[in-house]
């Protein structure tokens, strides 16, 4: 029997302007430990860089795909080449890149837009019945893409301000502790707070590992 093949959509490399590295690596490690295959992918677009030491903008621009390749050890696809129905599931780690590069929730809140390729792949995946996992702030993408039509149940933890923004997009927010996850069985969407709540990498691992196992269980059940 072939391994399930999971698409992992990255948004750069670094918590303040890209994928949260701990969340991304934990996701990949958990998939591997569970016997799944994975393929990293990212949109090919520029983004503004944040100095992770000073937490201030550097004034330079880098490329989301190029920076995401650092986490993927070079094995990465441009999202424009990906078809949502061709993978068994997708998982999106968090980090500000998810809310700045994959969508614009970080700057525009409920008035945000979603990157066209991200929206296309997720819409194709959902239409094909594929489970999708969203970690940390990434559920904002799910709320924007699916909120108006599907009203998915999801979580970003206990941040009431962010939760209110997701509910304005049509999602139903459920409070959730760091070591747990929320599953919307009908819409096949799984979410966990990770570093929206986590105070350590071990805490982040708790919920992410459960999310990965749940996504894979949903794949197995079909």
MIVO-428063 format. One record per residue: residue number from 1; residue in three letters; y negated, z, x of N, C-alpha, C in turn. Coordinates in nm, 3 decimals, always signed. Atoms other than C-alpha are relative to their C-alpha. Layout:
<sites>
i, aa, n_north, n_up, n_east, ca_north, ca_up, ca_east, c_north, c_up, c_east
NUM, ala, Y, Z, X, Y, Z, X, Y, Z, X
...
</sites>
This chain:
<sites>
i, aa, n_north, n_up, n_east, ca_north, ca_up, ca_east, c_north, c_up, c_east
1, unk, +0.119, +0.000, +0.085, +0.000, +0.000, +0.000, -0.124, +0.000, +0.088
2, unk, +0.119, +0.010, -0.083, -0.339, -0.097, +0.144, -0.093, +0.118, -0.023
3, unk, +0.097, -0.108, +0.011, -0.606, +0.160, +0.211, -0.113, -0.040, -0.094
4, unk, +0.122, +0.031, +0.075, -0.897, +0.184, -0.033, -0.112, -0.031, +0.098
5, unk, +0.109, +0.044, -0.088, -1.201, +0.013, +0.119, -0.133, +0.038, -0.065
6, unk, +0.121, -0.058, +0.057, -1.527, +0.199, +0.062, -0.123, -0.052, +0.073
7, unk, +0.127, +0.041, -0.058, -1.874, +0.057, +0.119, -0.094, +0.119, +0.012
8, unk, +0.094, -0.110, -0.023, -2.116, +0.308, +0.274, -0.137, -0.061, +0.029
9, unk, +0.132, +0.062, -0.011, -2.479, +0.205, +0.222, -0.094, +0.095, +0.073
10, unk, +0.088, -0.080, -0.084, -2.706, +0.337, +0.497, -0.145, -0.047, -0.014
11, unk, +0.143, +0.030, +0.017, -3.086, +0.346, +0.513, -0.080, +0.019, +0.127
12, unk, +0.066, -0.023, -0.128, -3.165, +0.383, +0.882, +0.074, +0.107, +0.077
13, unk, -0.067, -0.098, -0.086, -3.093, +0.654, +1.138, -0.094, +0.117, +0.028
14, unk, +0.085, -0.117, -0.018, -3.260, +0.993, +1.105, -0.055, +0.050, -0.131
15, unk, +0.029, -0.059, +0.131, -3.339, +1.231, +0.822, -0.139, -0.033, -0.055
16, unk, +0.137, +0.014, +0.050, -3.716, +1.172, +0.803, -0.040, -0.144, -0.031
17, unk, +0.034, +0.139, +0.030, -3.714, +0.791, +0.788, +0.122, -0.089, -0.022
18, unk, -0.122, +0.079, +0.017, -3.351, +0.683, +0.744, +0.110, +0.084, -0.062
19, unk, -0.113, -0.079, +0.048, -3.003, +0.811, +0.662, +0.002, +0.136, +0.070
20, unk, -0.022, -0.131, -0.060, -2.947, +1.183, +0.717, +0.130, -0.011, +0.081
21, unk, -0.112, +0.032, -0.088, -2.715, +1.158, +1.016, +0.121, +0.088, -0.028
22, unk, -0.113, -0.087, +0.031, -2.503, +1.463, +0.937, +0.072, -0.046, -0.126
23, unk, -0.062, +0.043, +0.125, -2.446, +1.344, +0.582, +0.077, -0.130, +0.017
24, unk, -0.067, +0.127, -0.022, -2.358, +0.993, +0.696, +0.130, +0.018, +0.078
25, unk, -0.119, -0.019, -0.084, -2.115, +1.108, +0.965, +0.107, +0.080, -0.074
26, unk, -0.098, -0.075, +0.080, -1.952, +1.367, +0.737, +0.069, -0.093, -0.099
27, unk, -0.057, +0.094, +0.096, -1.902, +1.092, +0.478, +0.105, -0.088, +0.067
28, unk, -0.093, +0.088, -0.070, -1.738, +0.859, +0.730, +0.124, +0.076, +0.047
29, unk, -0.113, -0.080, -0.048, -1.523, +1.137, +0.876, +0.093, +0.037, -0.115
30, unk, -0.084, -0.038, +0.114, -1.404, +1.254, +0.535, +0.079, -0.120, -0.054
31, unk, -0.073, +0.120, +0.043, -1.315, +0.898, +0.433, +0.117, -0.028, +0.093
32, unk, -0.106, +0.027, -0.098, -1.116, +0.852, +0.753, +0.112, +0.103, -0.011
33, unk, -0.101, -0.106, +0.011, -0.939, +1.188, +0.719, +0.082, -0.013, -0.128
34, unk, -0.071, +0.019, +0.127, -0.847, +1.097, +0.361, +0.081, -0.130, -0.002
35, unk, -0.081, +0.121, -0.008, -0.687, +0.772, +0.477, -0.064, -0.123, -0.058
36, unk, +0.070, +0.116, +0.055, -0.952, +0.536, +0.343, -0.063, -0.081, +0.112
37, unk, +0.078, +0.086, -0.089, -1.110, +0.242, +0.521, -0.143, -0.001, -0.052
38, unk, +0.139, +0.008, +0.044, -1.487, +0.208, +0.514, -0.072, -0.111, +0.075
39, unk, +0.087, +0.100, -0.062, -1.752, -0.052, +0.589, -0.143, +0.043, -0.021
40, unk, +0.142, -0.034, +0.011, -2.110, +0.046, +0.667, -0.081, -0.127, -0.026
41, unk, +0.086, +0.113, +0.035, -2.387, -0.178, +0.536, -0.141, +0.053, -0.024
42, unk, +0.140, -0.042, +0.019, -2.766, -0.170, +0.507, -0.085, -0.123, -0.026
43, unk, +0.093, +0.113, +0.019, -3.056, -0.387, +0.394, -0.069, -0.037, +0.131
44, unk, +0.068, +0.051, -0.119, -3.226, -0.602, +0.657, -0.150, -0.007, -0.032
45, unk, +0.142, -0.009, +0.036, -3.590, -0.492, +0.625, -0.068, +0.098, +0.094
46, unk, +0.073, -0.092, -0.088, -3.862, -0.312, +0.822, -0.029, +0.133, -0.069
47, unk, +0.045, -0.129, +0.053, -3.962, +0.052, +0.782, -0.090, +0.066, +0.103
48, unk, +0.092, -0.074, -0.087, -4.224, +0.286, +0.924, +0.072, +0.119, +0.063
49, unk, -0.075, -0.099, -0.077, -4.097, +0.523, +1.193, -0.069, +0.136, +0.000
50, unk, +0.047, -0.137, -0.014, -4.131, +0.902, +1.194, +0.058, +0.058, +0.130
51, unk, -0.045, -0.072, -0.119, -4.114, +1.094, +1.523, +0.073, +0.125, -0.047
52, unk, -0.079, -0.112, +0.051, -3.834, +1.342, +1.454, -0.028, +0.131, +0.074
53, unk, +0.039, -0.122, -0.071, -3.974, +1.588, +1.709, -0.128, +0.059, -0.060
54, unk, +0.128, -0.045, +0.054, -4.329, +1.605, +1.573, -0.007, -0.010, -0.151
55, unk, -0.003, +0.027, +0.145, -4.240, +1.491, +1.219, -0.124, -0.075, -0.047
56, unk, +0.119, +0.078, +0.034, -4.542, +1.260, +1.228, +0.028, -0.149, +0.018
57, unk, -0.019, +0.144, -0.017, -4.564, +0.880, +1.188, -0.038, -0.044, +0.141
58, unk, +0.028, +0.051, -0.134, -4.553, +0.690, +1.517, -0.090, -0.123, -0.002
59, unk, +0.077, +0.124, +0.010, -4.731, +0.380, +1.387, +0.080, -0.124, +0.031
60, unk, -0.085, +0.115, -0.030, -4.439, +0.159, +1.486, +0.090, -0.033, -0.119
61, unk, -0.091, +0.045, +0.104, -4.201, -0.038, +1.267, +0.134, -0.036, +0.062
62, unk, -0.135, +0.037, -0.043, -3.824, -0.072, +1.307, +0.073, -0.063, -0.118
63, unk, -0.079, +0.070, +0.101, -3.547, -0.242, +1.111, +0.111, +0.090, -0.053
64, unk, -0.099, -0.088, +0.063, -3.323, -0.057, +0.862, +0.142, -0.035, +0.045
65, unk, -0.135, +0.042, -0.039, -3.013, -0.262, +0.947, +0.028, +0.033, +0.147
66, unk, -0.016, -0.025, -0.144, -3.065, -0.233, +1.323, +0.018, +0.149, +0.028
67, unk, -0.010, -0.144, -0.023, -3.117, +0.143, +1.309, +0.128, +0.057, -0.061
68, unk, -0.125, -0.046, +0.062, -2.824, +0.196, +1.070, +0.121, -0.033, +0.087
69, unk, -0.108, +0.040, -0.089, -2.604, +0.017, +1.322, +0.029, +0.107, +0.104
70, unk, -0.023, -0.110, -0.094, -2.648, +0.319, +1.551, +0.106, +0.095, -0.055
71, unk, -0.099, -0.089, +0.062, -2.452, +0.535, +1.306, +0.134, -0.070, -0.012
72, unk, -0.124, +0.077, +0.022, -2.197, +0.260, +1.242, +0.065, -0.048, +0.129
73, unk, -0.051, +0.045, -0.130, -2.139, +0.203, +1.616, +0.006, -0.153, +0.006
74, unk, +0.013, +0.145, -0.005, -2.242, -0.159, +1.560, +0.080, -0.074, -0.105
75, unk, -0.084, +0.066, +0.101, -1.985, -0.231, +1.288, -0.068, +0.014, -0.136
76, unk, +0.080, -0.011, +0.121, -2.221, -0.300, +1.001, -0.029, -0.137, -0.057
77, unk, +0.031, +0.125, +0.068, -2.297, -0.569, +0.744, -0.140, +0.005, -0.059
78, unk, +0.125, +0.011, +0.073, -2.627, -0.690, +0.609, +0.032, +0.004, -0.149
79, unk, -0.033, -0.024, +0.141, -2.632, -0.579, +0.246, -0.005, -0.129, -0.083
80, unk, +0.012, +0.127, +0.074, -2.733, -0.928, +0.130, +0.130, -0.079, -0.001
81, unk, -0.128, +0.072, -0.008, -2.385, -1.051, +0.231, +0.111, +0.069, -0.079
82, unk, -0.101, -0.083, +0.067, -2.203, -0.783, +0.028, +0.001, -0.028, -0.150
83, unk, -0.017, +0.012, +0.145, -2.064, -0.830, -0.323, +0.059, +0.131, -0.053
84, unk, -0.040, -0.131, +0.049, -2.029, -0.512, -0.526, +0.142, +0.008, -0.051
85, unk, -0.136, -0.002, +0.056, -1.697, -0.610, -0.683, +0.108, -0.007, +0.107
86, unk, -0.098, +0.021, -0.106, -1.529, -0.665, -0.346, +0.043, +0.128, +0.071
87, unk, -0.038, -0.129, -0.058, -1.511, -0.295, -0.252, +0.055, +0.090, -0.109
88, unk, -0.061, -0.090, +0.098, -1.316, -0.018, -0.419, -0.096, +0.106, -0.051
89, unk, +0.101, -0.097, +0.039, -1.615, +0.216, -0.431, -0.114, -0.009, +0.101
90, unk, +0.113, -0.009, -0.092, -1.953, +0.281, -0.271, -0.047, +0.144, +0.007
91, unk, +0.060, -0.132, -0.018, -2.111, +0.596, -0.129, -0.132, -0.018, +0.074
92, unk, +0.132, +0.007, -0.061, -2.479, +0.641, -0.041, -0.039, +0.138, +0.051
93, unk, +0.053, -0.126, -0.055, -2.572, +0.927, +0.197, -0.150, +0.011, -0.028
94, unk, +0.141, -0.022, +0.023, -2.916, +1.083, +0.161, -0.085, -0.014, +0.125
95, unk, +0.103, +0.018, -0.101, -3.208, +1.131, +0.395, -0.119, -0.069, -0.064
96, unk, +0.119, +0.061, +0.058, -3.565, +1.019, +0.332, +0.010, -0.152, -0.007
97, unk, -0.017, +0.144, +0.006, -3.454, +0.662, +0.403, +0.053, -0.046, -0.135
98, unk, -0.052, +0.035, +0.132, -3.264, +0.664, +0.074, -0.113, -0.006, -0.102
99, unk, +0.112, -0.007, +0.095, -3.591, +0.750, -0.103, -0.122, -0.077, +0.047
100, unk, +0.113, +0.078, -0.052, -3.819, +0.534, +0.115, +0.038, -0.145, +0.027
101, unk, -0.043, +0.134, -0.040, -3.615, +0.234, +0.231, +0.092, -0.067, -0.102
102, unk, -0.088, +0.056, +0.104, -3.350, +0.191, -0.040, -0.069, -0.002, -0.136
103, unk, +0.089, +0.000, +0.117, -3.602, +0.281, -0.310, -0.131, +0.062, +0.044
104, unk, +0.130, -0.056, -0.037, -3.957, +0.413, -0.320, -0.029, +0.131, -0.074
105, unk, +0.016, -0.125, +0.074, -3.897, +0.742, -0.503, -0.083, +0.102, +0.078
106, unk, +0.073, -0.098, -0.082, -4.042, +0.941, -0.209, -0.151, -0.013, -0.016
107, unk, +0.144, +0.022, +0.009, -4.385, +0.786, -0.258, -0.048, -0.026, -0.142
108, unk, +0.043, +0.040, +0.134, -4.387, +0.672, -0.621, +0.068, +0.077, -0.112
109, unk, -0.067, -0.078, +0.104, -4.157, +0.915, -0.803, +0.063, -0.089, -0.105
110, unk, -0.063, +0.078, +0.107, -4.044, +0.785, -1.143, -0.051, -0.144, -0.012
111, unk, +0.052, +0.137, +0.003, -4.259, +0.474, -1.094, +0.056, -0.085, +0.114
112, unk, -0.057, +0.066, -0.119, -4.043, +0.373, -0.797, +0.068, -0.133, -0.034
113, unk, -0.082, +0.120, +0.008, -3.871, +0.044, -0.735, +0.120, +0.018, +0.091
114, unk, -0.121, -0.003, -0.083, -3.525, -0.012, -0.584, +0.010, -0.132, +0.075
115, unk, -0.022, +0.121, -0.078, -3.457, -0.258, -0.304, +0.089, -0.097, -0.078
116, unk, -0.069, +0.098, +0.083, -3.334, -0.580, -0.466, +0.149, -0.010, +0.032
117, unk, -0.141, +0.011, -0.039, -3.009, -0.596, -0.267, +0.077, +0.126, -0.037
118, unk, -0.064, -0.125, +0.041, -2.931, -0.230, -0.331, +0.028, -0.003, -0.150
119, unk, -0.017, +0.008, +0.145, -2.986, -0.279, -0.704, +0.112, -0.098, -0.037
120, unk, -0.101, +0.101, +0.031, -2.773, -0.595, -0.708, +0.141, +0.052, +0.029
121, unk, -0.134, -0.047, -0.038, -2.477, -0.441, -0.522, +0.048, +0.112, -0.092
122, unk, -0.040, -0.111, +0.086, -2.476, -0.123, -0.729, +0.027, -0.048, -0.143
123, unk, -0.021, +0.054, +0.134, -2.508, -0.317, -1.055, +0.132, -0.076, -0.007
124, unk, -0.127, +0.072, -0.005, -2.221, -0.546, -0.954, +0.118, +0.096, +0.006
125, unk, -0.108, -0.098, -0.014, -2.008, -0.248, -0.853, +0.027, +0.070, -0.133
126, unk, -0.018, -0.068, +0.128, -2.068, -0.066, -1.180, +0.063, -0.094, -0.104
127, unk, -0.054, +0.096, +0.097, -1.998, -0.380, -1.384, +0.149, -0.024, +0.023
128, unk, -0.140, +0.018, -0.034, -1.664, -0.407, -1.202, +0.080, +0.129, -0.011
129, unk, -0.069, -0.126, +0.020, -1.578, -0.045, -1.280, +0.024, +0.081, +0.125
130, unk, -0.020, -0.070, -0.126, -1.612, +0.082, -0.924, -0.073, +0.134, -0.001
131, unk, +0.069, -0.129, -0.012, -1.692, +0.451, -0.863, -0.110, -0.009, +0.106
132, unk, +0.109, -0.003, -0.096, -2.019, +0.522, -0.682, -0.040, +0.145, +0.024
133, unk, +0.042, -0.134, -0.037, -2.109, +0.841, -0.495, -0.140, +0.000, +0.058
134, unk, +0.137, -0.012, -0.049, -2.469, +0.949, -0.430, -0.020, +0.142, +0.053
135, unk, +0.011, -0.129, -0.070, -2.551, +1.229, -0.184, -0.147, +0.037, +0.019
136, unk, +0.133, -0.052, -0.032, -2.862, +1.449, -0.147, -0.106, -0.059, -0.093
137, unk, +0.106, +0.060, +0.081, -3.171, +1.255, -0.269, +0.040, -0.138, -0.054
138, unk, -0.044, +0.134, +0.043, -2.976, +0.929, -0.319, +0.021, -0.012, -0.151
139, unk, -0.009, +0.014, +0.145, -2.914, +1.013, -0.689, -0.127, -0.055, -0.065
140, unk, +0.121, +0.062, +0.054, -3.276, +0.903, -0.739, +0.021, -0.150, -0.020
141, unk, -0.031, +0.142, +0.012, -3.146, +0.550, -0.683, +0.083, -0.024, -0.126
142, unk, -0.083, +0.013, +0.120, -2.880, +0.599, -0.950, -0.083, +0.015, -0.125
143, unk, +0.084, -0.022, +0.117, -3.142, +0.731, -1.191, -0.085, -0.122, -0.029
144, unk, +0.086, +0.117, +0.021, -3.366, +0.429, -1.137, +0.081, -0.122, -0.044
145, unk, -0.080, +0.119, +0.031, -3.089, +0.167, -1.151, +0.069, +0.013, -0.136
146, unk, -0.085, -0.017, +0.118, -2.882, +0.317, -1.433, -0.059, +0.090, -0.109
147, unk, +0.051, -0.102, +0.092, -3.102, +0.576, -1.605, -0.031, -0.052, -0.139
148, unk, +0.044, +0.051, +0.130, -3.250, +0.365, -1.880, +0.115, -0.051, -0.086
149, unk, -0.110, +0.061, +0.075, -2.924, +0.194, -1.977, +0.119, +0.093, -0.020
150, unk, -0.123, -0.080, +0.003, -2.652, +0.451, -1.899, -0.024, +0.149, -0.016
151, unk, +0.034, -0.143, +0.005, -2.830, +0.790, -1.890, +0.105, +0.086, +0.073
152, unk, -0.107, -0.069, -0.072, -2.592, +0.916, -1.617, -0.031, +0.148, +0.022
153, unk, +0.012, -0.139, -0.041, -2.530, +1.285, -1.550, +0.010, +0.006, +0.151
154, unk, +0.001, -0.006, -0.146, -2.615, +1.366, -1.190, -0.073, +0.125, +0.047
155, unk, +0.064, -0.119, -0.054, -2.752, +1.632, -0.956, -0.069, -0.028, +0.132
156, unk, +0.058, -0.010, -0.134, -2.987, +1.689, -0.665, -0.007, +0.147, +0.038
157, unk, -0.004, -0.142, -0.031, -2.918, +2.063, -0.669, -0.078, +0.081, -0.100
158, unk, +0.079, -0.088, +0.086, -3.178, +2.306, -0.805, -0.150, -0.028, +0.007
159, unk, +0.143, +0.033, -0.014, -3.510, +2.136, -0.724, -0.051, -0.051, -0.135
160, unk, +0.040, +0.035, +0.137, -3.673, +2.136, -1.067, -0.101, -0.114, -0.004
161, unk, +0.098, +0.107, -0.002, -3.958, +1.905, -0.968, +0.065, -0.136, +0.016
162, unk, -0.072, +0.127, -0.021, -3.728, +1.633, -0.836, +0.087, -0.030, -0.121
163, unk, -0.086, +0.019, +0.118, -3.491, +1.687, -1.128, -0.079, -0.056, -0.117
164, unk, +0.084, +0.050, +0.109, -3.777, +1.630, -1.372, -0.032, -0.148, +0.019
165, unk, +0.025, +0.141, -0.029, -3.854, +1.300, -1.199, +0.119, -0.087, -0.035
166, unk, -0.120, +0.077, +0.032, -3.495, +1.185, -1.238, +0.019, -0.010, -0.152
167, unk, -0.015, +0.003, +0.145, -3.494, +1.281, -1.604, -0.102, -0.094, -0.065
168, unk, +0.097, +0.097, +0.051, -3.809, +1.075, -1.659, +0.054, -0.143, +0.010
169, unk, -0.062, +0.132, -0.016, -3.601, +0.780, -1.541, +0.117, -0.022, -0.095
170, unk, -0.106, +0.015, +0.099, -3.343, +0.848, -1.811, +0.130, +0.068, +0.035
171, unk, -0.121, -0.070, -0.039, -3.085, +1.047, -1.617, +0.004, +0.139, -0.061
172, unk, -0.016, -0.139, +0.041, -2.946, +1.382, -1.727, +0.029, +0.081, +0.124
173, unk, -0.021, -0.077, -0.122, -2.986, +1.632, -1.444, +0.074, +0.129, -0.031
174, unk, -0.076, -0.124, +0.011, -2.736, +1.916, -1.403, -0.015, +0.077, +0.131
175, unk, +0.012, -0.082, -0.120, -2.803, +2.201, -1.160, +0.137, +0.016, +0.067
176, unk, -0.127, -0.002, -0.073, -2.540, +2.226, -0.887, -0.020, +0.071, +0.133
177, unk, +0.005, -0.067, -0.130, -2.472, +2.451, -0.587, +0.046, -0.094, +0.111
178, unk, -0.022, +0.089, -0.115, -2.437, +2.304, -0.239, +0.147, -0.036, +0.020
179, unk, -0.140, +0.026, -0.026, -2.059, +2.332, -0.224, +0.073, -0.070, -0.113
180, unk, -0.064, +0.060, +0.118, -1.996, +2.157, -0.554, -0.053, -0.142, -0.021
181, unk, +0.042, +0.135, +0.033, -2.050, +1.818, -0.716, +0.000, -0.018, -0.150
182, unk, +0.002, +0.036, +0.142, -2.118, +1.660, -1.054, +0.064, -0.137, -0.015
183, unk, -0.063, +0.130, +0.025, -1.902, +1.382, -1.190, -0.030, -0.046, -0.142
184, unk, +0.020, +0.067, +0.128, -1.997, +1.148, -1.471, +0.118, -0.094, -0.016
185, unk, -0.124, +0.078, +0.012, -1.653, +1.021, -1.569, -0.023, -0.132, -0.071
186, unk, +0.024, +0.121, +0.078, -1.781, +0.770, -1.822, -0.064, -0.108, +0.085
187, unk, +0.073, +0.098, -0.082, -2.019, +0.600, -1.579, +0.053, -0.011, +0.142
188, unk, -0.068, +0.004, -0.131, -1.798, +0.667, -1.272, -0.101, +0.022, +0.114
189, unk, +0.100, -0.037, -0.099, -2.084, +0.828, -1.078, +0.023, +0.144, +0.042
190, unk, -0.022, -0.133, -0.056, -2.037, +1.129, -0.848, -0.119, +0.036, +0.089
191, unk, +0.117, -0.041, -0.078, -2.326, +1.328, -0.695, +0.019, +0.141, +0.055
192, unk, -0.004, -0.133, -0.060, -2.366, +1.630, -0.465, -0.130, +0.026, +0.074
193, unk, +0.131, -0.027, -0.058, -2.677, +1.809, -0.330, -0.013, -0.015, +0.151
194, unk, +0.005, +0.003, -0.147, -2.588, +1.826, +0.042, -0.129, +0.067, +0.050
195, unk, +0.116, -0.064, -0.062, -2.912, +1.887, +0.237, -0.119, +0.019, -0.095
196, unk, +0.098, -0.047, +0.097, -3.116, +1.918, -0.081, +0.014, +0.150, -0.018
197, unk, -0.028, -0.143, +0.012, -2.956, +2.265, -0.076, +0.053, +0.061, +0.130
198, unk, -0.074, -0.054, -0.114, -2.762, +2.302, +0.249, -0.091, +0.062, +0.105
199, unk, +0.070, -0.065, -0.110, -2.877, +2.541, +0.520, +0.072, -0.020, +0.132
200, unk, -0.077, +0.027, -0.121, -2.615, +2.424, +0.770, +0.087, -0.123, -0.022
201, unk, -0.087, +0.117, +0.010, -2.391, +2.129, +0.847, +0.131, +0.036, -0.071
202, unk, -0.122, -0.043, +0.068, -2.093, +2.332, +0.726, -0.019, +0.002, -0.151
203, unk, +0.027, +0.000, +0.143, -2.256, +2.380, +0.387, -0.008, -0.143, -0.054
204, unk, +0.007, +0.140, +0.042, -2.336, +2.009, +0.366, +0.139, -0.060, -0.013
205, unk, -0.137, +0.054, +0.000, -1.973, +1.931, +0.446, +0.076, +0.038, -0.127
206, unk, -0.077, -0.048, +0.115, -1.844, +2.136, +0.153, -0.009, -0.096, -0.118
207, unk, +0.017, +0.086, +0.117, -1.992, +1.923, -0.123, +0.034, -0.145, +0.029
208, unk, -0.028, +0.140, -0.033, -1.966, +1.590, +0.059, +0.150, -0.027, +0.003
209, unk, -0.145, +0.021, -0.006, -1.594, +1.635, +0.126, +0.060, -0.004, -0.140
210, unk, -0.049, +0.001, +0.139, -1.537, +1.713, -0.242, -0.038, -0.131, -0.070
211, unk, +0.044, +0.128, +0.059, -1.742, +1.407, -0.345, +0.090, -0.113, +0.047
212, unk, -0.084, +0.107, -0.054, -1.541, +1.181, -0.114, +0.138, +0.004, -0.064
213, unk, -0.134, -0.011, +0.058, -1.210, +1.315, -0.245, +0.000, -0.041, -0.147
214, unk, +0.007, +0.037, +0.141, -1.325, +1.271, -0.606, -0.016, -0.150, -0.015
215, unk, +0.016, +0.145, +0.006, -1.442, +0.914, -0.546, +0.133, -0.069, +0.028
216, unk, -0.129, +0.062, -0.033, -1.107, +0.829, -0.385, +0.103, +0.023, -0.110
217, unk, -0.091, -0.026, +0.111, -0.918, +0.994, -0.671, -0.029, -0.095, -0.115
218, unk, +0.039, +0.095, +0.106, -1.114, +0.778, -0.916, +0.046, -0.142, +0.034
219, unk, -0.051, +0.130, -0.043, -1.024, +0.470, -0.711, +0.149, -0.011, -0.027
220, unk, -0.145, +0.001, +0.016, -0.656, +0.564, -0.718, +0.041, -0.011, -0.146
221, unk, -0.033, +0.002, +0.144, -0.658, +0.615, -1.096, -0.038, -0.133, -0.064
222, unk, +0.042, +0.129, +0.052, -0.832, +0.280, -1.148, -0.089, +0.010, -0.123
</sites>
